[in-house]
Amino acid sequence: MPQPLSAKENSLFRQVIRNYEDKQYKRGLKAAEQILKKNPKHGDTMAMKALIINQQGNTDEAFALGKQALMADMKSHICWHVYGLLYRHQKNFEEAIKAYKSALKLEPDSLQIQRDLAFLQVQMRDYQGYIQSRTAMLQARSQVRQNWTALAVAHHLAGDLTQAETVLTKYEESVKVPPSKTDFENSEAVMYKNTIIAEQGDYQRALEHLESIAKTNLDRLAVMELRAEYLTKLERKEDAVKAYRALLDRNAEHPDYYNKLIKVMAIPAEDTAAKKAIYDEYAEKNPRSDAAKRLPLDFVSGDVFREAAKKYLTFMLDKGVPSTFANLKHLYTDSSKKEALGALAHEYYEAKKFDAGEAKTDDPFKGEGAALYYLAQHYNYHLSRDLTKAMEFVTKGIEKAPDNVEFQMTKARIIKHTGNTQKASEEMDKARNLDLKDRYINTKAAKYQLRNNETEKGLETVGLFTRNDSPAGPLNDLLDMQCIWFMTEDGEAQVRKGNVGLALKRFHTVYNIFDVWQEDQFDFHSFSLRKGQIRAYVDMVRWEDHVRDHPFYSRAALGAVKLYLDMHDGKTLSDGVNGDDKNGDAAERKKAAKKARKAEREAAEKAAKQDPNKPKAAVDETKKKDDDPDGLKLAATTEPLVEATKFLVHLLTYTPKNLEAQLAGFEVYVRREKYVLALGCLNAALAIDASHPTVHEHTIRFLHAIRSKMASLPPKVQEVIKSEFTAIAPSTDLEEFNDEFLAKHKGSVPHAIAAIKMKALVDEDEDQASVEKQLAGLLAASGVTFEDAQTILSILRGSRSKELDEFKKKAAEKWPEVTAFA
């Protein structure tokens, strides 16, 4: 039983609550201590003290005290509520929900507990529980519109659109005083109801509802777009045409409006003249519209394309628009258009070059300069690549405009494509120095430095645009800004340098940032309802459901998985933590990392001294200190495959069509001897690209593995493998299958690499040394690229081959500009 408090102590307890709500933690802690001095077993006070301690950063102590509070008073809803809040702070939402439910049993009428429970339920996508909680909250306060809207959202997210609409309709019927025309919350709520009606497929009723609210709704653009969409669905051609023309009159740059207008007009895809007439009409109406001039180039062809492209290209180059090539490069997938655009750019350049009567301009980037820039990009692009010509044109451009950032950046990109990351980094840094106030070029320079493994220099460069008053240097500020591009690039650079701990640290940082993005939606469950932003909120919830399909997550996760696989296979030294450091460079890496951290501290101190009048940055006392800044604990893991699986699960869940993810999944599951899961990844990879070299490797490795393991596998597993593994027959001669693959893809170096690697596995007469010699011999193959050579170099380095030094020497002779072979 809880100890009863006197009137004075009750007053103190209320003060503790107020202090906590006002974030006056020291005062609250002092008041709590006064109560506990006379009532040491008062559970509610102990719970509030735990809550305050937790806010001060002492989580472990807070949890211990929270448990003591529960032991002192198991029937206190405050103790259970606080226990739930502690779990919520730790992001352990399942346990927090259990605690909230226990609190709610003891205090069913508590709106605060019910609200906290509801937010956690929608965070965890427990929509049925969320419906129950929102129903209870509505019954308690039916006069509040937010409660009605929230219940409708709960039904909507759960998939019950009819019930969601019913809830919104009931509220509208209960309102006796019509809302104001400027009532934003009402405007959004009725538009939300309209989208729910449309999602049910009843477009006629959705249109009628939209017409009834159109005059008073504040989101006029959404009304116009939805009206056009509904008219199209209802096949009311003339009205839909008028609706889309009204949208184009409002915004002639929106590509979807043109596409939907053409679709609703039922113009056949092959009738390019009729489609082009639509664009020409709006180009005449809006002479400054880019979309009306550019979009027809997507579908016209032949002489019509050449004429339209010449007109567009001349207009853009005359104006000196830097993004001209970026606007047109998607057309290069069509070889005829690619050739035509290249020829037109040459014609324009020659005309401007030899036109003696050309008017002089103060802008060297217009006319001839713009043509040089376009042609440099044209020959640098992977579908029309000729790096010699690209360098020729960009050099002329730099001679014409030596202070132009775009030309200098393009030169750096061209050099990057030759494989010379060192010189590319230097050239991009020259571009950065041409405009020190441009964040974009600063970012590019830092990225190129990281690609050249200049990690300290890259951090220093990007740090020019971070806060100078950050006490822990620019890296800390980049972490606060959740700068995932830097963390990913730096992680990949650390892998190349052999700094396994720091590489894992960066990849785990990206992983944690995506966790934070998922957790950050928590505050919007209440905020969006308060502000009435319901449609945007539903879109956000749906976006959060697949946030990890982001390309940067895939890159970081694949980098981490590859690193953990190498650690498992013993191909990496893990900074001297796991295994022997045979190269003796772990100490040097640690010394370099220590030097870098010292440089960051000195830079921060120097920045602070430059402006003594500048207020010091507030120190966040609750922020935890990083106890593993170099990632040594991460590198010391004894279960690398388990750690790899944490990254892999999200990859396979959110990007199942990513071939690299499926290949990584196979690698992990085969090593963990989870053959059914490995087969699932292999089948998915076969469905994506059955001719891929690595898919061929995995097919052979899987059949080879199960031949020796099949008898020891459980009967159900054997049954699944026999029924699902259909890529090749179980009795296939793997040596013959491998030879056939090589013959089929004769002339392709990547396929040859895969076939040679498999020889050591399937041919008993082949030894590893022979395979390595054959791989090294591919350097003389016709069509071999420096990227192929880098792949072979990586394989030889991973197996510590005797061929490594000789191969690297020959590769350096063949491609002297490639930094990797230097």
N, C-alpha and C positions, 0 to 999 in steps of 0.2 A: 504493500500500500504506500502511496506517496505521502511524504511528510506535509502536513498542512502549514501554510504560511500565514504569518500575521499580516495585518493591514499594511504596515510599513514595508514589509518584504514583498507583498503583492504589488505595491506601488513601484518598488525597485525592479521587480520582474517585468512590469510593463515598460519601464525605462530601458531595460536590456533590449526588449523587442524594438523599441523606437530607435535606440542607438544602432542596432544592426541594420534596420531599414534605412537609416540616414548615413550609413557607412562610418559611424563614429565607433570604431572597433575597440580602441583603447578604453573609452568611457564604458562601453558595454561590458568589456571584460572585467573592469574594476567593479561595476555594479553586481555582476554575476558572482564574483569572488566574495562580496559582502554577504550575499544570500547563502552561498555554500559554506561560509564560515560557521553559520548557525545551523544550517540544514544541509549537511554534506551529502545526503542521499536524495536530494530533491531532483527527480529525473528531468523535469522540464527545464530547470535552470542548467543542469549539466548538458542537456541537448543544445540549448542556445549558446552555451560556452563553446561546445564543439563546433557549432556553425561559425562562430566568430573566429575561432582558431584556424578553421579551414580556410576562411577568407584571407587570413594572414599568411597562408602558405604552408602551414604545418598539417598536412593531410593525414599522415599516419597517426599523429597524436589526436587529431580530431576524430578519426574513426574509432580509436581505442576508447575515447571518452564517450562517443556516441553509443557504443556497445554497453558501456557501464550505465549510461542513462536508461537504456532499454531494460537492463537487468534490474535496475532500481524501480522502474515503473513500466511494465509490459502493456498496461492498459491505457497508456497516455498517447493520444493521437499526435501530440506535439513531438514526442520522442520518435514515433514511427515516421512522421512527416520529415523531421530533420534527418533521420537515417536515409530516407529516400533522396533528400537533397544532396547528402554527401555522396551517395552513389551516382547521382546525376552529374555532379561536379567531376567525378572520375570517368564519365562517359560510359558507365556500366548501366545502361538503360533498362535491361531486363530486371536486374535486382532492384533498381529504383521503382519500377512499376509495382513489384511485389510489395515493397515497403509502403507505397502510396495506397495500395488496395487495403493493406492492414490498417492504415490510418483512417481510411474512409469507412471501414466497418465500425470503428470506434466513434467516428464523428461524421455520420452520413450527410449532414447539412452544411459541411464546410465547403464553401465555394472555391476557396484557394486550393485546397487539396484536390478537389475535382478538376479544377483548371490545370493544375500541374500534371495530373494523371492523363488528362486528355491530350496535352501537348506531347507527352512522351509516347502515347499510343499512336498518334499520327506520325511521329518521328520514326517509330519502329514499323510503320505501315500495318498496324493492327487496326484495320478499318472497322471491324465489327465491334471491337472494344471502344473505339473512338465514337461510333454511333451511339452506344449505350451512355457514354459519358456526356456527350453533347445533348442527348435527350434529357438526361437528368438536369443538366444546367439550364436547358430551355424551360423545363417544368418549374424550376426554382425562380427564374427571372424571365418570364415570357414577354415582358414589355420591352426588352432590349433586342434591337434588330440584329445585332452581331450574333446572338445565340441562334436565331432562325437561320441566318446565312451560314453559320458554321455547321449546323446540322445538315443543311442542303449540300455543303461541300463534302461532308462525311459520306453521305449517300452517293454523291457523284464519284468520289474517289473509289468507293467500294463497288462501283459499277451499276448501281440502282438509279438510273436516270429518271425514271418515272416518279419515284419517291422524292428525289431531289427537287423536281419541279413542283410536286404537291406541297412540299414544305414552303417554298417561296411563294406559291399562290395563296396559301393559308395566311401568311403574314400580310400580303397585300390586301386581302379581304378584311383583315382585322384593323387596318389603318383607317381611321375615321377622318383625319385631316390630311388632305392631299399634300405631298411633299413639295418643297420649293423647287423652282426650275433650276436653281443653282446648287441643289443638293447633290454633291458629287457621289456620296455613298449610294443614294437611290439610283443615280444614273448608271453606276457600275453594276449594281445588283440586278437591274432589269436587263442590262446587256448580258450579264452572266446567265440569267434565266433563258434568254433568247438562244444562247449557244447550247444550252442543255436541250432545248426543244430540237434544235438542228441536229445534235448528236444522236437523237433518237431516230433520225431519218424522216421526220415529218416536216418537210421543207415548206409546204403550203402554209401550215400553221405558224411555222417560224417566220415566214414572210409577212403574214398578217399581223403577228405580234410586233415585228420590227416596224411595220408601217404605223402602228398605233403609238410607238414610243419615239419615232424618228424626230418629231418636231421638238421634243423636250430633252432629248438625250444630248449630253455634252460631248461625246466622242463621235463627231460627225463623220470622220474618215472611216471608222469601223462600221458605222451604219451604211455608208455607201458601198464599202467592200462586201459586207455580208449580203446586202440587197442584190448586188451583181451576182454573187455566188448562188444565192437561192433562185434567182430568175434563170440562171444557167441550168441548175439541177431540175427545175420545173419545165425546161425546154421552151421557155417563153423568149424566143429568139430576138424579136424586135426590141423588147424591153431590156433584155440583157445587153444588147449592142449599145443602146442608149446609156445604160448604166456604166459600162466600161469606157465609153467615150467621155462620159462625165469625169471619170477617174483620170483618164489621160489628159483631159483639159486642166485638171488640177495638178497632175505631176506627169510630165511627158518623159521622165527619165526612168520610170519603173518598168523593167523588162516583163514582169508577169502580166501586167495590164495588156501589153501588146499580144503576148501569147494567148491569153484568155479571150481577147477580142477576136483574134483570128480563128480560134477554136469555135467560139459561139457563132461566128459567121459561116461556119462549115466550109471554109476554104480548104480544098484538098492539099495535102502536103506537097504534091508534085507541081501545084500551080504557084510557082515562085513569083510570077509576074503580079498576080493578084495580091499575094502577101506583101511584096515589095511596095506596091501602090499604097498600102496602109501606112507603112513607115515613111514613104515619101510625102504623104499628105501631112503627117505631123512634123516632118523635118522642115517643110515649107511654113507651117504655122509657127514653129519654134526653131528659128535659125540657129540658136545656141544649144539646142538639144544634142547631146552626144549619142544617146541610145538610139534615136531614130536614124542616125547615119550609120552607126556601127553594127547594130543587130542584124540588118539584112545580109551582112557578109557571112553570117552563120549558115544560111541556106541557099543563097544564089551560087551559081557556078559558071565556068566558062568565060565568055566575053563579058557577060553581065557582071560577073564577079570582078573581073579585071578593071572594068570601067568604074564600078562603085568603089573598089579598093583604092584605085588611083586617086579618085576624088577625095576620099577620106584621108588617105595617107598624105596627100599634098596639103590639105587643110591643116592637119595636125603638125606636120613638120614645119610648115610656114609659121605656125604659132609657137613652135618650139616646146611642145608638150612632152615632158620626160617619160610619161607613162604610156606613150604610144605603143611601144613593143609589148608591154604587159597587157594592153587591151587586145592585142591581136595574136599573141602567141598560141592561144588555144586553137586557132585555125590551122596550126602547123601539123596537126594530126592528119590532115588531108594533104597529101604530097603535092597535088597540083596547085593548091592555094599557097602552100609553103614556097614553091618555086616562083609563083606569080608575085608574091609579096617581096621576096628577095630581089627579083628582077626590077620591080617598080621602085624599090628603094635605091637600087643602083642607077636607074634612069634619072630619078630625082637628083641624086648626088652629082651625076655627071652634068646635068643641066645647070645646076647651081654653081658647080665648080668652074664651068667654062662660060658662064653668062657674064660677059664683061660689063653689061649694063645693069647688073643687079644693084639694088639700092643698099647702101651701107647701113648697118644696124649696130647699135651699141651692145646688143645681146649676141655674143658669138655662138650661143646655143641654138639660135634660130637658123632656118635654112640649111646651109651646108653643114653646120655643126650638129644640127638635129639629125641629119641624114647619117653622119658619121656615127653618132650615138646609136641609132637604130641598127645600122649594119654591124657594129661591134657586138651588139646583143644578139643579132640574127645569127652570126657565126659562132657565138658562144653557146647558144641554146642547144640542148642535147639532141634535138631532132634535125638540126641543120649545122652540126658542129664542124668547124674548121678553125682550130685555135690559132693557126698561123695568120689567116686572114683577119680573124677577130683582133689579134694583137696589132696588125697593120692599121686597121681602122681606128682603134682606140688610141694608138700612138699619134696618128694625125689629129685626132680630136684634142688630145692633150697639148699638142703643139699650137693648135688654134685657140684653145682656152685653158691655159696651164693652171688656173685657179678654180677650175670647175670640179666640184665634188663628185658629180655623177660619172664623169669620165674616169677619174682616179679609182672610184669604187669598182667600176666595170673592169678596169685593168687588173685589180686585185682578184676579182672573180675568175677572170680568164687564167691567171697564173695558178689559182687554186685548182682549176680543172686539169692543169698539167701535172698535178701532184706535188708541186713545190709549196708546201704549207708555210715554210720559213719565209720565202720571198713574198708570198701572198699576204702574210701577216704584216710584213714591213710596209707593203704598198697600201694596205687598208689603213694602217696607222698614219700614213702620209695623208690619206683622204680625211681622216679624223682631224688632223691638224689644220686642214683648210677651213674647217668650221667647228670651232671648239664649243659652240653653244648648242649644237645639234645632238640631241639624245640618241636619235636613230643611228647616226654614223658612229657615235661612241659605242653603242651596243654592238654594231657590226665589227668594229675593231677588236673589242673584247672577245667576241665569238671567234674571230680568226686567230687570235692569240691562244685561245683555249684549244682550237683545232690543231695548233702547232705545239701543244703541250706546255705552253708558257702560262701555267696556272697562276703563279704569283703576279705576273705582269697583267694577266687578264683581270684579276681581282682589283688590281690597282687602277686599271683603266675604267672599269665599270664603277669603281668607287668615286670617280670624279663627279658622278651625278647622284651620289647618295648623301645622306646627312653628314656634315662634318662633325656634328656634336655627338654622334653615336659612340658610346664609351667602349664598345667592343670592336670597333672598326667597321669597314664596309660590309663584311660578310654577315654580321649581325643584322644590319639594316636590310640586306637582301633577303634574309630569312623572314624578317618582319613583313616585308613586302610580298612574300611568297613568290619570289622570282624563280619560277620553275625552269625557265629556259637556261638560266645560269647554272642551277644545281645539276641539271641533266648534262649539259656540256662539260661542266667541271668534273662530274662523275666519270664520264667517258674518257676525259683526258687523264684522270688519275688511274684508270684501268690501263691505259697505254703506258703510263709511267711506272706501273707496278705498285702503286700505293693502294693496296687492296682495302685497307681500313678506311681511308678517306673516300675512296670510291663508294664503298658500301654506305658510308655516312651520308653522302650526297643522294644516293638512290633511296635510302630510307627517309631522307628529308622530303623528297618528292612524294613518297608514299604517304607520309604523315600530313603533308599539305592537302592531299586529296581527302584524307580523313577529316581534316578541319573543314574543308568545303562541304562535306556531307553533314558535319555537325553544325555548321553555321546556319543551316536552314531552321534550326530550332527556334531562334528568336523571331523568325518571320511567321511562325504559326499564330502568334498573337499580334504582331505588328500589322500584317496584311489585313487581318480582320478589323483592327482599329481604324486603319486608313481606308478601308473599303476597296482595296486593290485585289479583288477576288479572281478575275481572269488571269492576271499576271501571277498570282499565287499558285493557281492550279498548274500553270505552265512551268513554274519553278519546281513544284513537287515532281512533276513528270520528268523534267530535265535532271533533277537530282538522282532519279532512279537509274540513270545511265551515265553519270558524271565521269566514271572511270573508263569510258571509251575514248577519252581525250588522247591525241597522239603523243603528248609528252609523258603521260602515264605509261603508255605502251613502250616508249623508248627506255624510260628509267627501269621499268619492270623487266624488260628483256635484258638490259644490261646487268641487272642484279642477278637474274636467273643464270645467265652465262657465267658470271663470276662465281656463284655458288657451285655450279657444275664443275668448273675448273678446280675449285677448292676440294670438292669431293674426289675428283680424279687425281689430285696431287699435282696439277699443272701450274699452280700458283703458290707463292710462298707465304701469302697472308701476312705480309710485313714482319716475317720472322716469328709470328705467334704460333702458327701451326706448321710443324715440320721444320726441317733444317734450312737455314739460309745459306745455300751453297754459293751464292754470288757475293755474299758479304756486304750487301748494300742496304740492308734494313736499317742499320745504324745511321747511314748517310741520309736515308729518307726521313727518319725521325728528327735528325738534326736540321734538315731543311724545313720540316714542318714547324719546328720550334722557332727557327729563324723567321719564318713567315709570320707567326703569331706575334713575335717581338716587334716586327716591322709594323704590324697593324696597330699595336698599342702605341708605338712611338708616333705614328701618323695621327692617331686620335689625340694624343697629348699636344702635338704641334698645332693641330687645328684649333684646339681649345685655347691655346696661348695667343693665337693670332687676333682674337677678338675678346679681350677680357670683359667687356661690357655686355657680351651676349649671355643671356640667362642659361644656366646649366640645364641639361635635360633631366627631367624627373626620373628618378630611379624607381623601377617597379620592384617593390620589395617582395611581391608574391611570385615573381618570375623565378623559376627553378634554374639553378646553375647546371650547365651541361657537364656531366661527369665523364663524358667520353668524346671530347672534341675531335680526336683523331680517328675515331672509329675502331680503336684497337679491340674493344670488347666485342664489337660486331664481327671483326675478323677472327676472333678467338673461338667462335662457335664450334661446337663438336657435332652439330647436326645441320650441315649446310643444305641438305636436300629438304629438310623441314622448313628452313627459312626461305628457300626458293619457292616452295609451295605456297607460302603466304602471298607472294607477288603473283604467282601463276594463276591462282584461283580467280582473281579479278580479271586477269587477261582473258581467260577462257570463257568467263561468264559474259563479259561486256563486249569483247571483240572476237566472236567465234569465227568470223570470216577472215581474220588476220592469219596469214600463212605462217609468219614467224612465231606467233603465239602457239599455234598447234604444233609446230616443230619443237618448240621449247617444252611444251607439255609432254611430248613423247620422250624427250631426253630425260626429264625428271622422273616420269612414271616408270620407264624401263629400269632406271637405276634403283628405284624403290620396289621393283618387282611387282608393280601393280599393272599387270598385263592387260586387263580389261580396259582400264583407263587409258593406257598407252595405245591400245588398238582404236579407241574412240578418237584420239588425237590423230592417229595415222589415217583413219578413214576420212576424217574431216579435211586433212591436208591433201589427200588424194582427190577429194571432190573439188578442192580449190584449184590445184595445179598438179596433175598426175605426172607431168613430165619434168617437174622441178628436180634438179640434181640431188638435193638433200632428201626429198621425198623418196627417191630411188634408194638412197642409203638406208633410210629408216625401214623401208619395206624389207630389204635384205636382212637388216639387223633384227627385225622383229621375228621373221621366220626362223632365222638361225637361233635366236634365243629360245623360242618356244619348242623347238625340236629337242633341245636338251632339258627343258624344264617341264614339258607337258605332262609327263607321267607323275610328277610330284604336285601338280596343281589340283585343287578341289574339283570334283566332277562337274559342278555347275559352271565353274570358270572354263573348264575344257569345252563344255557344250557351247558357251557363248563365243569362245574364240573360233571354234569350228564353223559356227553359223555366220559369224560376222566378218571373219577374215577371208575376203573374196578377191583381194587384189591379184594374187597369184595362187596357183594350186599348191597345197602343202607338200606335194612330192616333187616340186620344181627343182631342177638342178641349178643351184644358185650361181655356180661358176659360169654356166652357159647363159643364164639369165643376165648376168652382169656383162658378159661379152656382147650379147645382143643389144643391150642398152648402149654400150660404147659405140657399136657399129651404127646404130640408129641415129646417134647424135654426133657423128663424126664431124670434126671441124669446130665443135664447141668446147672451149677449154674448161669452163665450169663443169660440164658433164663429164669430161675426161678426168678431172680431179676427183669427182665422186666415184667413178668407176675404178680408178686406181686405188683409192682409199679402201674400197671394198674387197680388192684382190687379196689383201692380207687376211681378211676374215674368211673368205670362201674358198681360196686356193691354198691347199696344204703345202704346196711346193714354194709358195711365195713367203719370204720373210720380210720383216719390217724395213730392213736396210734396202732391199730391192725396191720396195714400194716407194721409199723416200727418194731413191735415185731416179725412178720413173717420174715422180712429181717434179723433181728439180729439172728433169729433161724437158718438161713442158715449156720451159723458157724459150726454147727454139721453135715452138709450134707456131704455125701461121695464124694470125689473128689474135695472138695473146696480147692482153692489155696490161698496163701496170697495176690495175685493180686485181686482175687474176694473179699476177705475181705477188701482190701483197697477201692474197688469200693463201697461196702456197707457202710464203714466208711465215705466216702465222702458224700453219700446220707444222712446219719443220721446227719452229721455235718451241711449240708446245710439246713436241716429242724429243726435244733436245738432240736433234739429228746432227750427224757428222757432216751432212751436206749443207748445213745452214750457212756457214761462212762463205763457202765457194758460191753458193746460190746468190747470196746477198751481193757479192762482188760482181758477178756477171749481170745481175739486175741493175746495179748501179752504172755499169758500163753501157747497158742498153738504154736506161732512162736516167741520165746523170742529173736531171732537174728534180727528180722525185725525192722528197725529203726522207721518206721511209727507208730508202736504200742507202742513204748517205753513211 
